[in-house]
Amino acid sequence: MTKLISYWSIGTCNNIPLWNTKWLANGTTIPKPDYGVHDLDQWMLSDLIDSNSKQWSVPLVRSLFTKHIAASILNTPLFSSVPEDRLL
């Protein structure tokens, strides 16, 4: 039996949940922290992006995540040629 795997192609980032969703380039997800960070519960991927330049907000990413997770995020490319989020 073949298992289908889906992942997000990053466009606007407005439709991609930050937590427990396959959008990282290495194919992993970021688990939602269970230590009560309620203001981050509903964050979308767009919350980590500078919308004007479509670049990662590096200081924010580094302040919120461990070094390993931050590196995974910052190594995930953002292409201006991809206009919309797509689940592939």
RAHUGI-V67051 format. One record per residue. N is the residue number from 1. BURIAL is I if it has 16 or more other ideal C-beta (glycine too) atoms within 10 Angstrom, else O. Layout:
BEGIN
N_BURIAL + N_BURIAL
END
This chain:
BEGIN
1_O + 2_O + 3_O + 4_O + 5_O + 6_O + 7_O + 8_I + 9_O + 10_I + 11_I + 12_I + 13_I + 14_O + 15_O + 16_I + 17_I + 18_I + 19_O + 20_O + 21_I + 22_I + 23_I + 24_I + 25_O + 26_O + 27_O + 28_O + 29_O + 30_I + 31_O + 32_O + 33_O + 34_O + 35_O + 36_O + 37_O + 38_O + 39_O + 40_O + 41_O + 42_O + 43_O + 44_I + 45_I + 46_O + 47_O + 48_I + 49_I + 50_O + 51_O + 52_O + 53_O + 54_O + 55_O + 56_I + 57_O + 58_O + 59_O + 60_O + 61_I + 62_I + 63_O + 64_I + 65_I + 66_O + 67_O + 68_O + 69_I + 70_I + 71_O + 72_I + 73_I + 74_O + 75_O + 76_O + 77_O + 78_O + 79_O + 80_O + 81_O + 82_O + 83_O + 84_O + 85_I + 86_O + 87_O + 88_O
END
